[in-house]
Amino acid sequence: MILVTGGAGHIGNVLVRDLVAKGERVRVLALPGEDVSALDGLDVEIVRGNILNMAQLREAMTGVRLVFHLASYVALTADQYALMHKVNVEGTGNVISLCKELGVERLVYTSSIHAFERVPEGVVVNETLKFDTENPDGLYDRTKAEATLLVLDAVKEGLDAVVVCPTGVVGPYDYKLSELGEMIITWMKKRASVSTDGAYDFVDVRDVSVGHILAAEKGVSGEVYILGGERLTIKALRAMVQAASSIKTRAINIPAKLALLVAPIAEFFYKILKKRPKFTTYSIKTLLSNSHICYKKAIKELGYQPRKLKETIKDTVEWLKVNKSKVHHGLRMTSVKPTA
């Protein structure tokens, strides 16, 4: 039996699909009340529970040989940091503790490219960089760095675990609409839409899923593997989406420096409206950061081979057209109340 925490999310539901296709018995841990329609039609066992509740987590992990721990919480504002820290760090600690207690054979932890220290242009981002628990640019980044270090420390104590760090994930099966998914839908409409400066490394969610499975099968315990794709500017990404949509509309380009000034005001009003901001201070800083990312280690040691992003965008646009009635717009926030 394989357990996937966060299995109803974007990476999670694609990973579950791939595991089921391989003939694996899969159990998904989902929050009470969480929408799991992304898993409709799949032969999986769904257990309702919270990684902050040890009794519920123990039930989900009993009889499991392999755990993919993807569950995390992304807070858009600083006032949610305490909850985010609790879920991302303490929750991961709970998973580690029960892996040891229940004799789980291997843990694959989904960290993030943002958990690494931010380095200036000219320095390649790879697995030799340290995980930065004091990152000044992102509270989420700090929690993922801290949780990653918990996993790596547990390896030193005998746990068999591997860490994967995806870059900017995009692709089909985006039922709960990631920030990138929201932006792609905006660019698909026959009207002027916003673009900005900057670039990042984007990767197909299906390749990230395969990377997780390869890490479970071939990864060396205690090692970290970046799962990257292709570096593109936002302007090029928008053009790619519009080409796949067979449309061409005017781009309203907002310079990144101006966007940085406007972002805090936009975040404030979107918070009142309970909607996801089109851009945040964090996302703009990310697009302006060093995104020259190397994933040769995953290629060499795991056999990881991501596809071209042009194929990803074409498939994503087609999937969104067919499944527009099934995706959920707005904030992907689920109440995660700590329980004993």
DRENTOR-812964 format. One record per residue: residue in three letters; y, z, x of N, C-alpha, C in turn. Coordinates in steps of 0.1 Angstrom, whole numbers, padded with zeros to 4 digits, always signed. Layout:
alaYZXYZXYZX;...
This chain:
met-0012+0000+0008+0000+0000+0000+0013+0000+0009;ile+0022-0008+0005+0035-0009+0012+0046-0004+0003;leu+0055+0004+0008+0066+0009+0000+0079+0002+0005;val+0087-0003-0005+0100-0008-0002+0110+0000-0009;thr+0119+0008-0002+0130+0015-0008+0141+0005-0009;gly+0149+0005-0020+0159-0005-0022+0154-0018-0025;gly+0142-0019-0031+0135-0031-0034+0141-0040-0044;ala+0150-0035-0052+0157-0043-0062+0170-0049-0058;gly+0174-0046-0045+0186-0052-0039+0183-0066-0035;his+0194-0072-0028+0193-0086-0024+0182-0088-0014;ile+0183-0081-0002+0172-0083+0008+0159-0078+0002;gly+0160-0066-0005+0148-0060-0010+0140-0068-0019;asn+0146-0075-0029+0138-0082-0038+0131-0095-0032;val+0138-0100-0022+0133-0112-0015+0121-0107-0006;leu+0122-0096+0000+0112-0090+0008+0099-0087-0001;val+0102-0081-0012+0091-0078-0021+0084-0091-0025;arg+0091-0102-0028+0085-0115-0032+0076-0120-0021;asp+0081-0119-0008+0073-0124+0003+0061-0116+0005;leu+0062-0103+0004+0050-0094+0006+0039-0097-0005;val+0044-0098-0018+0034-0101-0028+0028-0114-0026;ala+0035-0124-0021+0030-0138-0018+0019-0137-0008;lys+0020-0127+0001+0011-0125+0012-0002-0118+0007;gly-0002-0114-0006-0013-0106-0011-0013-0091-0009;glu-0001-0086-0005+0000-0072-0002+0002-0064-0016;arg-0002-0052-0016+0000-0043-0027+0014-0036-0024;val+0023-0037-0033+0037-0033-0030+0041-0023-0041;arg+0048-0012-0036+0054-0002-0045+0069-0002-0042;val+0077-0002-0052+0092-0002-0050+0097+0011-0055;leu+0105+0018-0047+0113+0030-0051+0126+0026-0057;ala+0129+0029-0069+0141+0025-0076+0147+0037-0082;leu+0160+0038-0082+0167+0049-0088+0165+0050-0103;pro+0164+0062-0109+0163+0063-0124+0175+0055-0130;gly+0172+0047-0139+0182+0039-0146+0187+0026-0139;glu+0182+0024-0126+0186+0013-0119+0180+0000-0125;asp+0188-0011-0125+0184-0024-0130+0174-0030-0120;val+0162-0032-0124+0152-0038-0115+0148-0052-0120;ser+0156-0059-0128+0153-0072-0134+0151-0082-0123;ala+0156-0080-0111+0153-0089-0100+0138-0090-0096;leu+0131-0080-0101+0116-0080-0098+0108-0084-0110;asp+0114-0089-0120+0107-0094-0132+0096-0104-0128;gly+0084-0103-0133+0074-0112-0131+0066-0110-0118;leu+0070-0100-0110+0063-0098-0098+0053-0086-0100;asp+0041-0088-0094+0030-0078-0095+0033-0066-0085;val+0042-0057-0090+0046-0046-0081+0045-0033-0089;glu+0044-0022-0083+0044-0009-0089+0059-0003-0087;ile+0065+0000-0097+0079+0006-0096+0078+0021-0099;val+0083+0028-0089+0084+0043-0090+0099+0047-0091;arg+0102+0054-0101+0116+0059-0102+0118+0071-0094;gly+0128+0071-0086+0131+0083-0078+0143+0081-0069;asn+0146+0092-0062+0158+0092-0054+0154+0097-0040;ile+0159+0090-0030+0155+0094-0016+0161+0108-0012;leu+0170+0113-0020+0175+0127-0018+0167+0137-0025;asn+0157+0133-0033+0148+0143-0039+0135+0142-0033;met+0131+0152-0025+0119+0152-0017+0107+0151-0025;ala+0106+0157-0037+0094+0156-0045+0092+0142-0050;gln+0103+0136-0055+0102+0122-0060+0098+0112-0048;leu+0104+0115-0037+0102+0106-0025+0087+0108-0020;arg+0083+0120-0020+0069+0123-0016+0059+0115-0025;glu+0062+0115-0038+0053+0108-0048+0053+0093-0045;ala+0065+0088-0041+0065+0074-0038+0058+0070-0025;met+0059+0079-0016+0053+0076-0002+0039+0080-0001;thr+0033+0087-0010+0019+0091-0009+0010+0079-0010;gly+0001+0078+0000-0009+0067+0000-0003+0054+0006;val+0008+0055+0012+0015+0043+0018+0012+0042+0033;arg+0009+0030+0038+0007+0028+0052+0019+0023+0059;leu+0028+0016+0052+0039+0009+0058+0051+0011+0049;val+0063+0015+0055+0075+0017+0047+0086+0008+0052;phe+0092+0000+0043+0104-0007+0046+0115+0001+0039;his+0124+0007+0048+0134+0016+0042+0148+0008+0042;leu+0151+0002+0030+0163-0006+0028+0174+0002+0020;ala+0170+0012+0013+0179+0018+0003+0191+0024+0011;ser+0203+0021+0006+0215+0027+0012+0226+0026+0001;tyr+0237+0032+0004+0249+0033-0005+0261+0027+0002;val+0268+0018-0004+0280+0012+0002+0292+0017-0006;ala+0300+0026+0000+0312+0031-0007+0324+0022-0003;leu+0332+0018-0013+0343+0010-0011+0356+0018-0007;thr+0355+0031-0010+0367+0039-0007+0363+0052+0000;ala+0372+0058+0007+0370+0069+0016+0365+0082+0008;asp+0369+0083-0005+0366+0094-0013+0351+0095-0016;gln+0344+0084-0014+0329+0083-0016+0321+0085-0003;tyr+0328+0089+0008+0322+0090+0021+0311+0101+0021;ala+0314+0112+0015+0304+0123+0015+0291+0119+0008;leu+0292+0112-0003+0279+0107-0010+0273+0096-0001;met+0280+0087+0005+0275+0077+0013+0267+0083+0025;his+0273+0093+0031+0267+0099+0043+0254+0106+0038;lys+0254+0112+0027+0243+0119+0022+0231+0110+0020;val+0234+0099+0013+0223+0089+0010+0219+0082+0023;asn+0228+0077+0031+0224+0069+0042+0218+0076+0054;val+0223+0089+0056+0219+0096+0067+0208+0107+0063;glu+0212+0115+0054+0202+0125+0049+0190+0119+0042;gly+0192+0108+0035+0181+0101+0028+0172+0095+0038;thr+0177+0089+0049+0169+0084+0060+0161+0095+0067;gly+0167+0106+0068+0161+0118+0074+0149+0122+0066;asn+0151+0122+0053+0140+0125+0044+0128+0116+0045;val+0131+0103+0046+0121+0092+0047+0113+0095+0061;ile+0120+0098+0071+0114+0100+0084+0105+0112+0083;ser+0110+0123+0077+0102+0135+0076+0089+0133+0069;leu+0089+0126+0058+0077+0123+0050+0068+0113+0057;cys+0074+0104+0065+0065+0095+0072+0056+0103+0082;lys+0062+0113+0088+0054+0122+0097+0044+0130+0089;glu+0049+0136+0078+0040+0145+0071+0028+0138+0064;leu+0031+0126+0060+0020+0118+0052+0012+0108+0061;gly+0016+0108+0073+0008+0099+0083+0011+0084+0080;val+0023+0080+0077+0026+0066+0075+0024+0059+0088;glu+0018+0048+0088+0015+0041+0101+0027+0035+0108;arg+0037+0030+0100+0049+0024+0106+0060+0024+0096;leu+0072+0026+0102+0085+0025+0094+0093+0014+0099;val+0098+0005+0091+0107-0005+0094+0121-0001+0088;tyr+0131+0002+0096+0143+0006+0091+0154-0005+0091;thr+0160-0007+0080+0171-0018+0079+0184-0011+0083;ser+0189-0014+0095+0202-0009+0099+0212-0020+0096;ser+0221-0022+0104+0232-0032+0102+0238-0036+0115;ile+0242-0049+0116+0250-0053+0127+0262-0045+0130;his+0267-0039+0119+0280-0031+0120+0277-0017+0125;ala+0265-0014+0127+0262-0001+0133+0265+0000+0148;phe+0265-0012+0154+0268-0013+0169+0283-0010+0171;glu+0286-0006+0183+0300-0005+0187+0307-0018+0187;arg+0320-0018+0183+0328-0030+0183+0332-0033+0197;val+0329-0045+0202+0333-0049+0215+0342-0061+0215;pro+0351-0062+0225+0361-0073+0224+0355-0087+0226;glu+0363-0097+0223+0359-0111+0225+0355-0113+0240;gly+0345-0121+0242+0340-0123+0256+0328-0114+0259;val+0325-0104+0251+0313-0096+0253+0304-0100+0241;val+0292-0104+0245+0282-0108+0235+0276-0096+0228;val+0275-0096+0215+0270-0086+0207+0254-0087+0207;asn+0248-0077+0213+0233-0078+0213+0228-0064+0213;glu+0214-0062+0214+0208-0049+0212+0210-0039+0224;thr+0217-0044+0234+0220-0034+0245+0232-0025+0242;leu+0240-0029+0232+0251-0021+0228+0247-0008+0222;lys+0255+0002+0223+0252+0015+0217+0255+0015+0202;phe+0249+0024+0195+0252+0026+0181+0263+0036+0180;asp+0274+0032+0173+0287+0040+0173+0289+0048+0161;thr+0286+0061+0162+0288+0071+0151+0302+0075+0149;glu+0311+0070+0158+0326+0073+0157+0334+0060+0154;asn+0327+0049+0149+0334+0037+0147+0347+0039+0139;pro+0358+0035+0144+0371+0037+0137+0373+0028+0125;asp+0366+0017+0125+0369+0007+0115+0361+0008+0102;gly+0350+0016+0102+0342+0016+0090+0334+0029+0088;leu+0336+0035+0077+0328+0047+0074+0313+0044+0072;tyr+0311+0033+0065+0297+0028+0063+0290+0026+0076;asp+0297+0019+0086+0292+0016+0099+0287+0029+0106;arg+0295+0040+0104+0291+0052+0111+0278+0058+0105;thr+0277+0057+0092+0265+0063+0086+0253+0055+0090;lys+0254+0042+0091+0242+0034+0095+0239+0036+0110;ala+0249+0038+0118+0247+0041+0132+0240+0055+0133;glu+0244+0065+0126+0238+0078+0126+0224+0078+0122;ala+0222+0071+0111+0208+0070+0105+0199+0062+0115;thr+0204+0052+0122+0196+0045+0131+0192+0054+0143;leu+0201+0062+0148+0198+0071+0159+0187+0081+0154;leu+0188+0085+0142+0177+0095+0137+0163+0088+0138;val+0163+0075+0134+0150+0068+0135+0145+0067+0150;leu+0155+0063+0158+0151+0062+0172+0147+0075+0179;asp+0154+0086+0175+0150+0099+0180+0136+0103+0175;ala+0133+0099+0163+0120+0102+0157+0109+0095+0165;val+0112+0083+0169+0102+0075+0178+0098+0083+0190;lys+0108+0089+0196+0106+0098+0208+0097+0109+0205;glu+0096+0113+0192+0088+0125+0188+0074+0120+0183;gly+0072+0107+0184+0059+0102+0180+0058+0092+0168;leu+0069+0091+0161+0069+0082+0149+0068+0067+0154;asp+0060+0059+0147+0060+0045+0150+0070+0038+0141;ala+0081+0033+0147+0092+0028+0139+0099+0017+0146;val+0104+0007+0138+0111-0004+0144+0124-0006+0135;val+0135-0010+0142+0148-0011+0135+0152-0026+0135;val+0157-0031+0124+0162-0044+0123+0177-0044+0119;cys+0185-0053+0124+0200-0053+0121+0204-0067+0117;pro+0204-0069+0104+0209-0082+0099+0224-0084+0101;thr+0228-0097+0102+0242-0100+0102+0247-0101+0088;gly+0256-0111+0085+0261-0113+0071+0251-0120+0063;val+0245-0113+0053+0234-0118+0045+0239-0127+0033;val+0234-0138+0032+0237-0147+0021+0225-0155+0016;gly+0224-0159+0004+0213-0167-0001+0209-0165-0015;pro+0199-0172-0020+0195-0171-0034+0189-0157-0037;tyr+0186-0155-0050+0180-0142-0055+0190-0131-0054;asp+0203-0134-0054+0214-0125-0053+0218-0120-0067;tyr+0209-0113-0074+0210-0109-0088+0222-0099-0090;lys+0224-0090-0081+0235-0080-0082+0248-0085-0076;leu+0248-0097-0072+0260-0103-0066+0266-0095-0054;ser+0263-0099-0042+0269-0093-0030+0283-0099-0030;glu+0291-0093-0020+0305-0098-0019+0305-0113-0016;leu+0296-0117-0007+0295-0131-0004+0291-0140-0016;gly+0282-0134-0024+0278-0141-0036+0289-0143-0046;glu+0298-0133-0047+0309-0133-0056+0319-0144-0051;met+0321-0145-0038+0330-0154-0032+0325-0169-0034;ile+0312-0171-0032+0306-0184-0034+0308-0189-0048;ile+0306-0180-0058+0308-0184-0072+0323-0188-0074;thr+0332-0181-0068+0346-0184-0069+0349-0198-0063;trp+0343-0201-0052+0345-0214-0045+0338-0225-0053;met+0329-0222-0061+0322-0232-0069+0330-0237-0081;lys+0340-0230-0085+0348-0233-0097+0358-0244-0094;lys+0361-0252-0104+0370-0263-0103+0384-0259-0104;arg+0388-0251-0095+0402-0246-0095+0405-0241-0081;ala+0418-0240-0078+0422-0235-0064+0416-0221-0062;ser+0412-0219-0049+0406-0206-0046+0411-0201-0032;val+0409-0188-0030+0415-0182-0018+0405-0184-0006;ser+0412-0186+0006+0405-0187+0018+0413-0179+0028;thr+0408-0176+0040+0415-0168+0050+0410-0172+0064;asp+0417-0166+0074+0413-0168+0088+0400-0161+0091;gly+0395-0163+0102+0383-0155+0107+0370-0162+0105;ala+0360-0155+0111+0347-0161+0111+0336-0150+0112;tyr+0324-0153+0109+0313-0143+0111+0300-0150+0113;asp+0290-0142+0116+0276-0148+0117+0269-0145+0104;phe+0265-0156+0097+0259-0154+0084+0244-0159+0085;val+0235-0152+0077+0221-0155+0079+0215-0155+0065;asp+0205-0164+0063+0198-0166+0050+0190-0153+0047;val+0191-0148+0035+0183-0136+0031+0168-0138+0032;arg+0164-0151+0030+0149-0153+0032+0145-0152+0046;asp+0153-0156+0055+0150-0154+0070+0150-0139+0074;val+0160-0132+0068+0160-0117+0070+0147-0111+0065;ser+0143-0115+0053+0130-0110+0048+0118-0113+0058;val+0117-0125+0062+0107-0128+0072+0108-0120+0084;gly+0121-0118+0089+0123-0110+0101+0118-0096+0099;his+0119-0090+0087+0114-0077+0084+0099-0077+0086;ile+0093-0087+0080+0078-0087+0081+0073-0089+0095;leu+0080-0098+0103+0077-0100+0117+0078-0087+0125;ala+0089-0080+0122+0091-0067+0129+0080-0057+0126;ala+0075-0057+0113+0064-0048+0110+0051-0052+0117;glu+0049-0065+0119+0037-0070+0125+0037-0071+0140;lys+0049-0074+0145+0049-0077+0160+0059-0068+0168;gly+0068-0062+0160+0078-0054+0167+0073-0042+0175;val+0079-0040+0186+0075-0028+0195+0082-0016+0190;ser+0074-0005+0189+0079+0007+0184+0091+0012+0192;gly+0102+0016+0185+0114+0021+0192+0124+0010+0196;glu+0120-0003+0193+0129-0014+0196+0138-0017+0184;val+0149-0024+0188+0159-0028+0178+0160-0044+0178;tyr+0160-0050+0167+0160-0065+0166+0172-0069+0157;ile+0181-0077+0163+0192-0083+0155+0186-0095+0148;leu+0189-0096+0135+0184-0108+0127+0197-0116+0123;gly+0200-0126+0131+0213-0133+0129+0210-0147+0125;gly+0220-0155+0123+0219-0169+0118+0228-0178+0125;glu+0240-0181+0118+0249-0191+0124+0263-0186+0122;arg+0271-0188+0132+0285-0183+0131+0294-0194+0125;leu+0301-0191+0115+0310-0200+0108+0323-0194+0105;thr+0334-0202+0105+0347-0197+0100+0346-0197+0084;ile+0355-0189+0078+0355-0188+0064+0359-0201+0058;lys+0368-0208+0064+0372-0222+0060+0360-0231+0059;ala+0352-0231+0070+0340-0240+0071+0330-0236+0060;leu+0328-0223+0058+0319-0218+0048+0323-0222+0034;arg+0336-0221+0031+0341-0226+0018+0339-0241+0016;ala+0342-0249+0027+0340-0263+0026+0325-0266+0024;met+0316-0259+0030+0302-0261+0028+0297-0258+0014;val+0303-0247+0008+0300-0244-0006+0305-0255-0015;gln+0317-0260-0013+0323-0270-0022+0315-0283-0020;ala+0311-0287-0008+0303-0299-0007+0289-0298-0014;ala+0283-0286-0014+0271-0284-0021+0273-0284-0036;ser+0285-0281-0040+0288-0280-0055+0294-0294-0059;ser+0296-0303-0050+0302-0316-0053+0316-0315-0059;ile+0324-0306-0054+0337-0305-0058+0346-0303-0046;lys+0359-0305-0048+0369-0303-0037+0382-0298-0043;thr+0385-0286-0042+0397-0280-0047+0406-0275-0036;arg+0419-0272-0040+0429-0267-0031+0425-0253-0026;ala+0426-0251-0013+0424-0238-0007+0438-0230-0006;ile+0439-0219-0011+0450-0210-0010+0448-0201+0002;asn+0453-0205+0014+0450-0198+0026+0459-0186+0028;ile+0453-0174+0029+0461-0162+0031+0458-0158+0046;pro+0468-0159+0054+0467-0155+0068+0461-0141+0069;ala+0452-0139+0079+0445-0126+0080+0454-0114+0082;lys+0465-0116+0089+0474-0105+0092+0481-0101+0079;leu+0485-0111+0071+0491-0108+0058+0481-0101+0049;ala+0468-0106+0049+0458-0100+0041+0456-0085+0044;leu+0457-0082+0057+0455-0068+0061+0466-0059+0055;leu+0478-0065+0054+0489-0057+0048+0487-0055+0033;val+0482-0066+0026+0481-0066+0012+0468-0058+0007;ala+0458-0058+0016+0445-0052+0012+0445-0038+0006;pro+0452-0029+0013+0452-0015+0007+0458-0014-0007;ile+0468-0023-0010+0474-0023-0024+0464-0029-0033;ala+0457-0040-0029+0447-0046-0038+0436-0036-0040;glu+0431-0029-0030+0420-0020-0032+0424-0009-0042;phe+0436-0004-0042+0441+0006-0051+0440+0001-0066;phe+0445-0011-0068+0445-0016-0082+0431-0020-0087;tyr+0423-0025-0078+0409-0028-0082+0402-0015-0085;lys+0405-0005-0078+0398+0008-0080+0401+0013-0095;ile+0414+0012-0098+0418+0015-0112+0411+0007-0122;leu+0410-0006-0119+0404-0016-0129+0388-0015-0128;lys+0383-0007-0119+0369-0006-0116+0362-0020-0114;lys+0369-0028-0106+0364-0041-0101+0363-0041-0086;arg+0355-0050-0081+0353-0052-0067+0365-0060-0062;pro+0372-0055-0051+0383-0063-0045+0378-0076-0040;lys+0387-0086-0041+0383-0099-0035+0382-0098-0020;phe+0390-0089-0014+0390-0087+0000+0394-0072+0003;thr+0389-0066+0013+0393-0053+0017+0398-0052+0031;thr+0404-0042+0035+0409-0040+0049+0397-0041+0058;tyr+0386-0035+0054+0373-0036+0062+0368-0050+0064;ser+0368-0057+0053+0362-0071+0054+0371-0080+0062;ile+0384-0079+0061+0393-0087+0069+0392-0083+0084;lys+0391-0070+0087+0389-0066+0101+0376-0071+0107;thr+0365-0072+0098+0352-0077+0102+0353-0092+0106;leu+0360-0099+0097+0362-0114+0100+0370-0117+0112;leu+0378-0107+0116+0387-0109+0128+0380-0103+0141;ser+0369-0096+0139+0362-0090+0150+0354-0100+0158;asn+0349-0095+0169+0340-0104+0177+0327-0106+0170;ser+0324-0118+0167+0312-0122+0159+0303-0131+0167;his+0304-0131+0180+0295-0138+0189+0283-0130+0191;ile+0273-0132+0183+0261-0123+0182+0249-0131+0187;cys+0241-0124+0195+0229-0130+0201+0217-0123+0194;tyr+0207-0132+0190+0195-0127+0184+0183-0133+0191;lys+0184-0136+0204+0173-0142+0212+0161-0132+0213;lys+0164-0119+0213+0153-0110+0214+0143-0111+0202;ala+0149-0113+0190+0140-0115+0178+0132-0128+0179;ile+0139-0138+0185+0132-0151+0186+0121-0150+0196;lys+0123-0143+0207+0113-0142+0218+0102-0133+0215;glu+0105-0121+0209+0095-0111+0207+0088-0112+0193;leu+0095-0117+0183+0090-0117+0170+0086-0131+0165;gly+0092-0141+0171+0090-0155+0166+0099-0158+0155;tyr+0110-0151+0154+0120-0153+0144+0128-0166+0145;gln+0129-0174+0134+0135-0187+0135+0144-0189+0122;pro+0156-0186+0122+0164-0188+0110+0168-0202+0108;arg+0169-0206+0095+0173-0220+0092+0188-0222+0093;lys+0191-0235+0092+0205-0239+0093+0213-0234+0080;leu+0225-0230+0081+0232-0224+0070+0235-0234+0059;lys+0236-0247+0063+0238-0258+0053+0227-0258+0043;glu+0215-0256+0047+0204-0255+0038+0205-0242+0029;thr+0209-0231+0035+0211-0219+0028+0221-0220+0017;ile+0232-0226+0020+0243-0227+0010+0239-0237-0001;lys+0233-0247+0002+0228-0257-0008+0218-0250-0018;asp+0209-0242-0012+0199-0235-0021+0206-0224-0029;thr+0216-0218-0023+0223-0207-0030+0231-0212-0042;val+0238-0223-0039+0246-0230-0050+0237-0234-0061;glu+0226-0240-0058+0216-0244-0069+0210-0233-0076;trp+0207-0222-0069+0201-0210-0075+0212-0203-0085;leu+0224-0203-0080+0235-0197-0089+0237-0205-0101;lys+0236-0218-0100+0238-0227-0112+0227-0224-0122;val+0215-0223-0118+0204-0221-0127+0203-0207-0132;asn+0207-0197-0124+0206-0183-0128+0219-0176-0131;lys+0229-0183-0135+0242-0177-0137+0242-0167-0148;ser+0233-0168-0158+0232-0158-0169+0225-0145-0164;lys+0218-0145-0153+0211-0134-0148+0217-0125-0138;val+0228-0130-0132+0235-0123-0122+0245-0113-0128;his+0248-0103-0121+0257-0092-0126+0270-0092-0118;his+0281-0094-0124+0294-0094-0118+0299-0079-0117;gly+0308-0077-0108+0315-0064-0108+0309-0055-0097;leu+0312-0042-0097+0308-0033-0087+0293-0030-0088;arg+0287-0030-0076+0272-0027-0075+0271-0013-0072;met+0276-0004-0081+0276+0010-0078+0266+0016-0088;thr+0257+0024-0083+0247+0031-0091+0249+0046-0088;ser+0250+0054-0098+0252+0068-0096+0240+0074-0088;val+0243+0080-0077+0233+0086-0069+0236+0101-0067;lys+0232+0109-0076+0236+0123-0075+0225+0131-0067;pro+0229+0138-0057+0220+0146-0049+0212+0156-0057;thr+0199+0156-0056+0191+0166-0063+0182+0173-0053;ala+0178+0184-0056+0169+0192-0047+0155+0187-0046;
